[in-house]
Amino acid sequence: MIRSVMVLPSLQTLMALPGATMALQALASLVAILIVVWLVRKLGLGGDPRILSEAQARQLAEEAICSFDAQSVAIDRAGIGALARDALGRVLIIRQHGSHFAARLLTSHANVRLDERFLTLATDDRRFGTITLDLGDQAAIWAASLRRLGASAQ
């Protein structure tokens, strides 16, 4: 009795086919990319963080400065930053920094500029940089209130 045995083509036979090497390399690259994407999502890296609510802005302020209890908050329309004021009159600037947020206290109105609905702010910390927030109708109100900053120190 004769048995027919089906033999799978060897790797060398497959590699001899035109374009097989490139197809195998492309498939391996695709698998590697999918593994990296899965890892990034699993670790919670990347993304485009936004401040979506006043509650989130208050939480970010509390995380930045222990016992900072934000009484009033203004959030940029795109969610890239916010301003928070506590009961002591301190004003905190919160801004996007990579996939996280950074915050600094604003100690003076010297680096505050109003341009219609946009408020441009900078702190004494040059590494923090400058941020322009689209606060809409609240921009003028916040700009006026920021004029009081540093007045007690003079």
Secondary structure as GFF3:
##gff-version 3
##sequence-region A 1 154
A	DSSP	alpha_helix	11	16	.	.	.	ID=ss1
A	DSSP	alpha_helix	20	43	.	.	.	ID=ss2
A	DSSP	alpha_helix	54	64	.	.	.	ID=ss3
A	DSSP	beta_strand	70	75	.	.	.	ID=ss4
A	DSSP	beta_strand	81	86	.	.	.	ID=ss5
A	DSSP	beta_strand	91	97	.	.	.	ID=ss6
A	DSSP	beta_strand	100	106	.	.	.	ID=ss7
A	DSSP	beta_strand	112	115	.	.	.	ID=ss8
A	DSSP	beta_strand	118	122	.	.	.	ID=ss9
A	DSSP	three_ten_helix	126	128	.	.	.	ID=ss10
A	DSSP	beta_strand	130	134	.	.	.	ID=ss11
A	DSSP	alpha_helix	138	146	.	.	.	ID=ss12
###
